[in-house]
């Protein structure tokens, strides 16, 4: 019995020493401050608005985490999001319901192509991920601006289901009522989490962690590192696609500049969630924690009535403090564990 207690204590200490624990701690602090400032936070309408505001960033952060874990980095995520919204609204016609399915298939093809191009540059050509994805970000932006120089386009009626069940004619009352508490944005997150849950049990994900930890050793062990990183980039692009579906359903138009503010926020979300930029470490699900932290920061700034001129500065400072706090906590926890092990 004493051995079992010691094992449980050791497991708890290991968990407390992990960077994910500090990320969770920081998120809970931000959550508590938000609830204090926003008095109606737990009202149904407020919760739905919160889901809709938070979930696109969460989805993209999860995709970015997959790329980082495999030893890469995607600076083209925002431009990829913009291109996907443009393609969806470029192919769709308001008076043609079937065009929605055509647009969806076309955009899935675009997402896979985006992932393949980034993956080939990073995995097979062995170019620095920052250089590859910085270059492709301009490629995706250029294509998006070529197709739609100004925001616009149209969507078929049923496509709004990705944003709001109630706004789609002919939806059964059951789904309309369900949409009041579980909005479509939350279903998109459930789909993304379920997909990663099953992927996480496959060999390819184990390969991603191995490649991210040490690319050369993984290659020497017989792992196809190029294909592994390409798959990671494709998975990332499909997570971005889920966010694009939501934005198009919400805005009912496409915009070549929509994703501009997203890229750095997505990377910051992954880092705050405990994903190591060096690769091979971190839990993709904890990118959700990082995205929630940054989203709560925005809410805190809004409800604290901080002037617009200072919002970006305050947001940046809070993010820096969150990342620094996570790193310092991790450092002290590891040091404490090493001392414990030496006893």
Buried (B, 14 or more C-beta within 10 A) or exposed (E): EEEEEEEEEEEEEEEBBBBBBBBBBBBBBBBEBBEEBBEEBEEEEEBBEBBBEBBBBBBBBBBBBBBBBBBBBBBBBBBBBBBBBBBBBBBBBBEEEEBBBBBBEBBBEBBBEBBBBBBBBBBBEEBEBEEBBBBBBEBBBEBBBEBBEEBEBBBBBBBBBBBBBBBBEEBEEEBBEBBEEBBBBBBBBEEBBEBBEEBBEEEBBEBBBBBBBBBEEBBEEEBBBBBBBBBBBBBBBBBBBBBBBBBBBBBBBBBBBBBBEBBBBBBBBBBBBBBBEEBBBBBBBBBBBBBBBBBBBBBBBEBEEBEEEEBEEBBEEBBEEBBEBBEEBBEEBEEEBEEEEEE
